[in-house]
């Protein structure tokens, strides 16, 4: 039995999110974690909500849980420094 991913909006009792990571079975915890993180980040960006990630082991027990906060993934990046060429006159 493979690892199962569950994504929810806001908290443990929030609305379930349907995504490829939640539909597809995952062969191991690392594959489930990578797929879940990618889908959680995309959902958090698109809907500006926090996403709770839970991954269940083949036994049905919770193997990993984390949260993706929308303000962390939608925060604008730092502006790149502008480089200017300064030439000295002879």
Secondary structure as a PSIPRED ss2 file (coil, helix, strand):
# PSIPRED VFORMAT (PSIPRED V4.0)

   1 X C   1.000  0.000  0.000
   2 X C   1.000  0.000  0.000
   3 X E   0.000  0.000  1.000
   4 X E   0.000  0.000  1.000
   5 X E   0.000  0.000  1.000
   6 X E   0.000  0.000  1.000
   7 X E   0.000  0.000  1.000
   8 X E   0.000  0.000  1.000
   9 X E   0.000  0.000  1.000
  10 X C   1.000  0.000  0.000
  11 X C   1.000  0.000  0.000
  12 X C   1.000  0.000  0.000
  13 X C   1.000  0.000  0.000
  14 X C   1.000  0.000  0.000
  15 X C   1.000  0.000  0.000
  16 X E   0.000  0.000  1.000
  17 X E   0.000  0.000  1.000
  18 X C   1.000  0.000  0.000
  19 X C   1.000  0.000  0.000
  20 X H   0.000  1.000  0.000
  21 X H   0.000  1.000  0.000
  22 X H   0.000  1.000  0.000
  23 X H   0.000  1.000  0.000
  24 X C   1.000  0.000  0.000
  25 X C   1.000  0.000  0.000
  26 X E   0.000  0.000  1.000
  27 X C   1.000  0.000  0.000
  28 X C   1.000  0.000  0.000
  29 X H   0.000  1.000  0.000
  30 X H   0.000  1.000  0.000
  31 X H   0.000  1.000  0.000
  32 X H   0.000  1.000  0.000
  33 X H   0.000  1.000  0.000
  34 X H   0.000  1.000  0.000
  35 X H   0.000  1.000  0.000
  36 X H   0.000  1.000  0.000
  37 X H   0.000  1.000  0.000
  38 X H   0.000  1.000  0.000
  39 X H   0.000  1.000  0.000
  40 X H   0.000  1.000  0.000
  41 X H   0.000  1.000  0.000
  42 X H   0.000  1.000  0.000
  43 X H   0.000  1.000  0.000
  44 X H   0.000  1.000  0.000
  45 X H   0.000  1.000  0.000
  46 X H   0.000  1.000  0.000
  47 X H   0.000  1.000  0.000
  48 X C   1.000  0.000  0.000
  49 X C   1.000  0.000  0.000
  50 X C   1.000  0.000  0.000
  51 X E   0.000  0.000  1.000
  52 X E   0.000  0.000  1.000
  53 X E   0.000  0.000  1.000
  54 X E   0.000  0.000  1.000
  55 X E   0.000  0.000  1.000
  56 X E   0.000  0.000  1.000
  57 X C   1.000  0.000  0.000
  58 X C   1.000  0.000  0.000
  59 X C   1.000  0.000  0.000
  60 X C   1.000  0.000  0.000
  61 X C   1.000  0.000  0.000
  62 X E   0.000  0.000  1.000
  63 X E   0.000  0.000  1.000
  64 X E   0.000  0.000  1.000
  65 X E   0.000  0.000  1.000
  66 X E   0.000  0.000  1.000
  67 X E   0.000  0.000  1.000
  68 X E   0.000  0.000  1.000
  69 X C   1.000  0.000  0.000
  70 X H   0.000  1.000  0.000
  71 X H   0.000  1.000  0.000
  72 X H   0.000  1.000  0.000
  73 X H   0.000  1.000  0.000
  74 X C   1.000  0.000  0.000
  75 X C   1.000  0.000  0.000
  76 X C   1.000  0.000  0.000
  77 X C   1.000  0.000  0.000
  78 X C   1.000  0.000  0.000
  79 X C   1.000  0.000  0.000
  80 X C   1.000  0.000  0.000
  81 X C   1.000  0.000  0.000
  82 X C   1.000  0.000  0.000
  83 X C   1.000  0.000  0.000
  84 X C   1.000  0.000  0.000
  85 X C   1.000  0.000  0.000
  86 X C   1.000  0.000  0.000
  87 X C   1.000  0.000  0.000
  88 X C   1.000  0.000  0.000
  89 X C   1.000  0.000  0.000
  90 X C   1.000  0.000  0.000
